[in-house]
């Protein structure tokens, strides 16, 4: 019976040490339920200071609420310690455990008493809401957080590098019946981007929605040869597009630790400015007129679709920022330059939810 009580008590402390940042003690505050419909067990946690927390485990027995155990956690650099009172009547003294191993998806505690049982306790994390507990006695139990299911404001910043291309089926542009491009080639070139992202999401739901306000610098190379009566025009260089945009982006999180996120949505350029850097040359009897339609337009704001993936990095030291790497594509479907832009970068959380 004492082993069962010990198991129930220790389960509630697991989320704390999945990350070493002391500020994450706040994530432990609240309620946790044993994921077993045949047993009604509840763990409640409150913070006593910025580096300490107190928890208790309760069970419903014959319609009465019985306290099974209490746990006190004290955090100090290099000396994390857990104190457990497994006997609610305090007839026995407390047991103490030290943190033996702290990894991204595994947490291991060791009994400071060589004769104590169990000697080792381990947690395997599938997300910040679910995990599995294992002891050296062979017991395994699942646990889950009790969620209030309320919407919360989320904020993050992201930066990245991009590379833009243009579909070849848009390369043949005719100005009138007698002028056309003999040759028109585009080359992919690199740029950069940054954005501020605000959204709403629920702690118990994998779905969230975001509004993204960002700025992107995109470039694409161009080489064109156009023949008109008595003159040949040659253009070579690159176009640079500076755009401020708005995007609506729903996201769906899944996988272990809900670390993988799929996003899709649409974007609209609020303002776009294009600039050509390169050379324009004309040859032939009619070369005095050097004005001719450029091979790529795009002063008009673009609009289109976006889709991407993000992965939450298991970096304990940066847990408060929840760093994610992302990759996505933006596809202009409107009246802009018809660019396809593929980007990759880093996302950081700006504030605790």
Secondary structure, DSSP 8 states (H G I E B T S, - for coil): -HHHHHHHHHHTTHHHHTS--GGGGGGG-EEEEES-TT--EEEEEEEEETTEEEEEEEEEETTEEEEEEEEEEE--TT--EEEEE--TT--S--EEEEEEEE-SSEEEEEESSTT-SSSEEEEEESSSSEEEEEETTS-EEEEEE-----EEEEEEEEEEEEEEEE-GGG---EEETTEEEEEEEEEEEEEEEEEEEEEEEETT-SEEEEEEEEEEEEEEEEEEEEEETTEEEEEEEEEEEEEEEEEEEEEEEESGGG-EEEEEEEEEEEEEEEEEEEEEEEESTTTT------S----S--EEEEEEEEEE---GGGGGGT-EEEEEEEEE-SSS--EEEEEEEEEEE-S--
